[in-house]
Amino acid sequence: MLIAAIESIMKPCYKDNVVYLHNFSYFDAVFLIKILSSFNAKISPIIRDNCIIDFKCKFQYSNNKFITLCFRDSYLLIPSSLSNRSRLFKVLKKDIFPYKFLKLENINYIGSVPLFEEFDNISLEDYNNYVNNYKPHTDKEWNFKNKLIDYCERDVISLFQVIAEFRKLIFDLFRVDVLRFPTISSLAFGIFRSNFLLKDIKIPLIFNDIYKDIKDSYTGGSVDVFKPYGENIKGYDVNSLYPYIMKFCKMPVATVKYFTGDISLIGDIPYGIFEVEVETPEYIRHPILQVKAITKKGGTRTISPLGNWTSWYHSEEIKNAMKFGYKFKILRGYTFDSEFILTEYVDKIYSLKSSVSTGDPIYIISKLLLNSLYGIFGMSPETENHIIISNDNEQFILDYKILNVLDLNNGNYLLTYNRKETSHNTNLNISIPIASSITAMARVYMSQFKRILCLSYFIPIRIVHLQIKLLILKLLVQN
């Protein structure tokens, strides 16, 4: 069946087309890779973090004539269920189906609708409405084989219509073709670069040891765990935190400059990312600086410690922590020029989001574009390579550093490998200093709420300790 499906699109009329599959990158890809590897085709997969981003296949259909097809996951472009997407774009809706009833012995079943328990993720109301279509007075019987075929056809048509509507909407808004971008993050950057990035602005591209240093400052959001009980609790919610930071904060630009020593001794702390020795204040109850720590099992966890340690932090986060009583000694680091480079992008996308209702496709798309841009800056420049080889190609294994092997059970293997020297893809639109800056300044913004919490403990505790010291001094004087 899968071979027939692939052969049906190996035609000149489909040359350079993109084939979208829902949830392809994590699950369905395994089945398709096995089939494609059995064809006489050149396969070029792009895989990141075990997720297939793009799967390009070049087929020969006659003498010296080839067609290329790209297989992609629609979920990476519009991260939502197909059912939600079809409702959002008001296209043919995905039908409900009794997945648990899908057994070989039921393939020729004709009769009443299967029981509610055979369905997944539907309400009883939806089930009853579905059953009403097959009541005796309707003269309609439920035919499993026909429903299965209909269900698959609706899936394909619905997905096609969703992608078509999404593609048209993005082009109308930004004059960008979504088929050039496999993920929502890459699409967001494509829109930013083609519509909002000024020609005289240089985004710093970082590799090798500089990347490793700055990456230590890129620790993501701050998470705290509290006891699940309280009185007179106040809750705070920030509207689009990362877009807010992207709009109102300067980002690192131009050429990175390296220095050693405590640069703060010769003037104000400049804009940059530094390795520092940290000393926390004695009485702080809710620390605001976080660091990645190695666990006993060899993994990493992000913690906000007390005491002394050495790590990398953004200059704005260092200056903010000083307000809480933290002390620093700068050891070395990197300085940058800074500019407002993301403000216009955020203004445009946020205005689109604010101009429509929450059920409008533009609202959902704008929200995705607002929250997806910063992530692509934080991608690693160290790229893994992938290739499908036959089991008799031992020389390849000797020439390269093999990281992972997937046996396709047909005489072929999908290899993940690096060259003997670590390779960097200089064509990636990434910049770890920008990603680090956005997350660091977001933590700075959120620290004002922690400061409210800190002061409620910090001031009384200091007063109590002062009173104890005065009492001890008084007793000593009396004695």
C-alpha positions in Angstrom: 0.0 0.0 0.0 2.8 2.4 0.9 4.8 1.5 -2.1 1.8 2.2 -4.3 1.2 5.5 -2.6 4.8 6.6 -3.3 4.8 5.4 -6.9 1.6 7.3 -7.5 3.4 10.7 -6.8 6.7 9.8 -8.5 5.6 11.7 -11.6 7.0 14.7 -13.5 3.8 16.7 -12.7 4.7 16.6 -9.0 8.3 17.7 -9.5 9.6 19.8 -6.5 6.4 19.5 -4.6 6.2 19.4 -0.8 4.3 16.4 0.7 2.9 17.2 4.1 2.0 14.5 6.6 0.5 15.1 10.0 2.7 14.2 13.0 5.2 12.8 10.5 8.4 13.7 12.2 8.1 11.5 15.3 6.0 8.5 14.2 5.0 8.0 10.6 8.4 8.9 9.3 9.8 5.5 10.4 7.4 3.7 8.0 8.0 6.0 5.2 11.8 5.9 5.5 11.8 2.1 5.1 9.7 2.4 2.0 11.7 5.2 0.4 15.1 3.5 1.2 14.0 0.5 -1.0 13.6 2.8 -4.0 16.5 3.8 -6.2 16.4 7.3 -4.8 18.9 9.8 -3.2 17.6 10.6 0.2 18.7 13.7 2.2 17.1 14.0 5.6 17.4 16.9 7.9 17.0 15.8 11.5 17.3 17.8 14.8 16.9 16.4 18.3 15.5 13.1 16.8 12.9 15.1 14.9 12.7 15.0 11.1 12.6 18.5 9.9 12.8 17.8 6.1 13.1 14.6 4.1 14.2 15.3 0.5 14.0 12.4 -2.0 15.3 12.5 -5.6 13.8 9.9 -7.9 14.8 8.9 -11.4 11.7 8.3 -13.5 13.5 8.0 -16.9 16.9 8.2 -18.5 18.7 11.2 -16.9 15.4 12.7 -15.7 14.7 13.2 -12.0 12.0 14.6 -9.7 12.5 15.8 -6.2 9.9 15.6 -3.5 10.2 17.0 0.1 8.3 15.2 2.9 7.5 17.4 5.9 5.5 17.4 9.1 2.6 19.9 9.0 2.6 19.9 12.8 6.0 21.6 12.9 4.5 24.4 10.7 1.2 24.7 12.5 1.5 23.1 15.9 -2.1 22.0 16.6 -4.2 19.0 15.9 -5.7 18.5 12.5 -9.2 18.7 13.9 -8.4 22.1 15.5 -6.8 23.4 12.3 -9.7 22.4 10.1 -12.1 24.3 12.4 -9.8 27.3 12.6 -9.5 27.7 8.8 -13.2 26.6 8.2 -12.3 23.8 5.8 -13.5 20.2 5.5 -13.6 18.9 9.1 -11.8 15.9 10.3 -14.4 13.2 11.1 -14.5 11.1 14.3 -13.6 7.5 14.2 -13.6 4.4 16.5 -9.9 3.7 16.6 -10.2 0.9 19.1 -12.6 -0.9 16.7 -9.9 -1.0 14.1 -9.2 -4.7 14.0 -8.8 -7.0 11.1 -11.8 -9.1 12.0 -14.0 -6.0 11.9 -13.0 -4.9 8.4 -16.3 -6.1 6.8 -18.6 -5.1 9.7 -21.9 -3.5 8.8 -24.4 -2.7 11.5 -25.0 -0.2 14.3 -22.4 2.4 15.3 -19.7 0.9 17.7 -20.0 1.7 21.4 -18.8 5.0 22.8 -15.8 3.2 24.4 -14.4 2.4 21.0 -13.9 6.2 20.3 -11.1 8.4 21.6 -11.2 12.1 22.6 -14.8 12.8 21.9 -17.7 13.9 24.2 -20.8 11.9 24.8 -22.8 14.7 23.0 -20.6 14.4 19.9 -21.0 10.6 20.0 -24.9 10.8 20.3 -25.1 13.2 17.4 -23.0 10.9 15.4 -25.2 7.9 16.3 -28.3 9.8 15.3 -27.1 9.8 11.7 -27.6 6.0 11.7 -30.9 5.5 13.5 -33.3 2.9 12.1 -35.5 5.6 10.6 -32.6 6.9 8.5 -32.3 3.6 6.6 -28.5 4.0 6.9 -26.2 1.3 8.3 -22.7 1.9 9.6 -20.2 0.3 7.2 -16.8 0.0 8.8 -14.8 -0.3 5.5 -16.6 2.6 3.9 -16.1 4.8 7.0 -12.4 3.9 7.2 -11.9 5.0 3.5 -14.0 8.1 4.0 -12.1 9.0 7.2 -8.7 8.7 5.5 -9.9 10.7 2.5 -11.3 13.5 4.7 -7.9 13.6 6.6 -6.0 14.1 3.4 -8.4 16.7 1.9 -8.6 18.6 5.2 -4.8 18.8 5.6 -4.4 20.0 2.0 -7.0 22.7 2.5 -5.5 23.8 5.8 -2.0 24.2 4.3 -3.4 25.9 1.2 -5.3 28.5 3.4 -2.3 29.0 5.7 0.0 29.5 2.7 -2.4 32.1 1.1 -2.8 34.0 4.4 0.9 34.2 5.1 1.6 35.3 1.5 -1.1 38.0 1.6 0.2 39.4 4.9 4.0 39.1 4.4 4.7 38.1 0.7 6.5 35.0 2.0 5.9 31.4 0.7 5.5 28.9 3.6 6.8 26.1 1.3 10.3 27.5 1.8 10.2 26.9 5.5 9.7 23.5 7.2 8.9 24.9 10.7 7.1 27.8 12.3 10.3 29.1 13.8 12.1 29.2 10.4 9.0 30.8 8.9 9.0 33.5 11.6 12.6 34.2 10.9 12.0 34.3 7.2 9.2 36.9 7.7 11.5 38.9 10.0 14.5 38.8 7.6 12.5 39.7 4.5 10.2 42.4 6.0 11.9 43.9 9.1 15.7 43.3 9.2 17.5 46.4 8.2 20.4 46.0 5.8 22.9 47.8 8.0 22.2 45.6 11.0 24.6 42.7 11.5 23.4 39.8 13.6 26.4 38.2 15.4 26.9 34.6 14.3 28.7 32.6 17.0 30.6 29.3 16.7 33.2 27.1 18.5 34.3 28.0 22.0 32.5 31.4 22.0 29.3 29.5 21.4 30.0 27.1 24.2 30.7 30.0 26.6 27.6 32.0 25.8 25.4 29.0 25.7 26.0 28.6 29.5 24.1 31.9 29.9 21.1 30.6 27.9 19.2 28.8 30.6 15.6 29.5 29.6 12.7 30.5 31.8 12.6 30.6 35.6 10.3 28.1 37.4 9.6 28.1 41.2 7.6 25.5 43.2 5.4 26.7 46.0 3.3 24.9 48.6 -0.2 24.5 47.1 -2.0 26.5 49.8 -2.1 30.2 50.8 -4.3 33.0 51.8 -4.7 36.5 50.2 -2.8 35.3 47.2 -2.2 37.6 44.3 -1.6 36.2 40.8 0.3 38.0 38.0 0.3 37.2 34.3 2.5 38.9 31.8 0.9 39.5 28.4 3.3 38.0 25.8 6.5 38.2 27.9 9.1 37.3 25.3 7.6 39.5 22.6 7.5 42.3 25.2 11.2 41.9 25.8 11.9 41.7 22.0 10.1 45.0 21.6 11.4 47.1 24.4 15.0 45.7 24.9 18.1 46.2 22.8 19.6 43.1 21.3 23.3 42.3 20.6 24.5 43.3 17.2 27.8 43.7 15.2 31.1 42.0 16.0 31.7 40.3 19.3 34.6 41.6 21.4 36.5 39.4 23.9 38.1 40.6 27.1 39.6 39.1 30.3 39.7 40.6 33.8 37.1 42.6 35.8 35.9 45.1 33.2 33.7 46.8 35.9 36.8 48.2 37.6 37.4 50.6 34.7 33.9 52.0 34.4 30.2 51.0 34.1 29.4 47.4 33.2 29.1 47.3 29.4 26.5 45.4 27.4 27.5 41.8 27.0 27.7 38.3 28.5 30.3 37.5 31.2 31.7 34.7 33.2 31.5 35.8 36.9 32.1 34.6 40.4 28.7 34.9 42.2 28.1 35.5 45.9 24.4 35.5 47.1 23.2 37.7 49.9 22.9 36.0 53.2 19.2 36.3 53.9 17.6 36.0 50.4 14.7 33.6 50.4 13.9 33.5 46.7 17.1 33.6 44.6 16.8 35.1 41.1 19.9 33.8 39.4 19.8 30.3 37.9 22.4 27.9 36.7 22.6 24.5 35.0 23.8 21.8 37.4 24.9 18.3 36.7 22.8 15.6 38.5 24.1 12.4 40.0 22.8 10.5 37.0 24.7 12.7 34.6 21.8 14.9 33.4 21.3 18.6 33.8 18.8 20.6 35.9 18.3 24.3 36.1 18.4 25.5 39.7 18.6 28.8 41.6 21.2 28.2 44.2 22.5 30.0 47.3 26.2 30.4 48.1 29.1 30.9 45.7 29.7 29.6 42.2 31.0 30.6 38.8 28.9 30.8 35.7 28.0 33.0 32.7 25.3 35.7 32.8 24.0 38.6 30.8 25.2 42.0 31.9 21.6 43.2 32.4 20.9 40.2 34.7 24.1 41.0 36.6 23.1 44.6 37.2 19.6 43.6 38.2 20.8 41.0 40.7 23.0 43.6 42.4 19.7 45.3 43.5 18.9 42.1 45.4 22.3 42.1 47.2 24.2 39.8 44.9 28.0 40.4 44.6 30.0 39.7 41.4 33.6 39.5 40.2 33.8 39.5 36.5 36.4 37.1 35.1 36.1 37.5 31.4 33.5 37.8 28.7 32.2 39.2 25.4 30.8 42.6 24.7 28.5 43.7 21.9 26.9 46.8 20.4 23.1 46.8 21.0 20.2 48.0 19.0 16.4 47.6 18.9 16.2 45.1 16.0 13.0 43.2 16.8 10.7 46.1 17.7 9.1 46.6 14.3 8.5 42.9 13.9 6.7 42.7 17.3 4.7 45.8 16.6 3.4 44.5 13.3 2.6 41.0 14.4 1.0 42.2 17.7 -1.2 44.7 15.9 -2.4 41.9 13.7 -3.2 39.8 16.7 -5.0 42.6 18.5 -7.1 43.5 15.4 -9.1 40.3 15.3 -11.0 38.0 17.6 -9.5 35.0 19.3 -11.2 32.6 16.9 -9.7 34.2 13.8 -6.9 32.4 12.0 -4.8 35.6 12.0 -5.0 35.6 15.8 -3.6 32.1 16.2 -1.0 32.6 13.5 0.1 36.0 15.0 0.5 34.3 18.4 2.6 31.5 16.9 4.8 34.0 15.0 5.3 36.2 18.1 6.5 33.3 20.3 8.5 31.3 17.7 11.0 33.8 16.4 13.4 33.9 19.4 13.8 30.1 19.6 15.5 29.8 16.2 18.3 32.2 17.4 19.2 29.7 20.1 19.7 26.7 17.9 23.1 24.9 18.0 25.5 25.5 15.1 26.9 22.0 15.5 24.9 20.1 12.9 24.5 16.4 12.7 24.6 14.6 9.3 22.3 11.8 8.2 22.6 9.3 5.4 21.0 6.0 4.4 23.6 3.3 3.5 23.5 -0.4 2.7 24.9 -3.0 5.2 28.0 -3.6 3.0 29.3 0.0 3.2 31.8 -0.6 6.0 34.2 2.1 4.7 31.7 4.8 5.5 31.6 3.7 9.2 35.5 3.9 9.3 35.6 7.4 7.7 33.1 9.1 10.0 32.1 9.3 13.7 28.8 7.4 14.0 26.4 8.8 16.6 23.3 6.7 16.0 22.2 3.8 13.8 18.6 2.9 12.8 18.1 -0.5 11.2 15.5 -0.2 8.5 15.2 -4.0 8.3 15.6 -4.1 4.6 19.4 -4.2 4.2 19.7 -0.4 4.8 20.5 1.7 7.8 19.8 5.4 8.7 23.1 6.7 10.1 23.5 9.8 12.2 27.1 10.9 12.0 29.7 13.7 12.4 32.9 14.2 10.5 36.1 13.6 12.4 36.1 17.3 13.2 32.9 19.0 14.5 31.1 20.6 11.7 29.2 23.9 11.8 26.5 25.0 9.4 27.3 28.7 8.8 24.1 29.0 6.7 21.8 28.6 9.8 20.0 31.8 10.9 21.1 31.4 14.5 22.6 33.7 17.1 22.9 32.4 20.7 23.6 36.0 22.1 20.2 37.1 21.0 18.4 34.1 22.4 20.3 34.5 25.7 19.5 38.2 25.8 15.8 37.6 25.4 15.5 35.0 28.1 17.8 36.8 30.5 15.9 40.1 30.3 12.6 38.2 30.6 13.9 36.8 33.9 15.0 40.4 34.9 11.4 41.5 34.2 9.9 38.7 36.3 12.3 39.3 39.2 10.3 42.4 40.1 7.5 40.1 41.3 10.0 37.9 43.2 11.3 41.1 44.7 7.9 41.8 46.2 8.0 38.3 47.7 11.6 38.7 48.8 11.0 41.9 50.6 8.1 40.4 52.6 10.7 38.0 54.1 13.9 40.0 53.7 13.1 43.1 55.8 11.5 41.4 58.8 14.3 38.8 59.0 17.0 41.4 58.9 15.2 43.3 61.7 14.9 40.2 63.8 18.6 39.4 63.4 19.5 43.0 64.3 17.3 42.8 67.4 18.9 39.6 68.5 22.4 41.1 68.0 21.4 44.2 70.1 20.0 41.9 72.8 23.2 39.9 73.0 25.3 43.1 73.1 23.1 44.4 75.9 23.5 41.2 77.9 27.2 41.3 77.4 27.4 44.9 78.6 25.3 44.1 81.7 27.5 41.2 82.6 
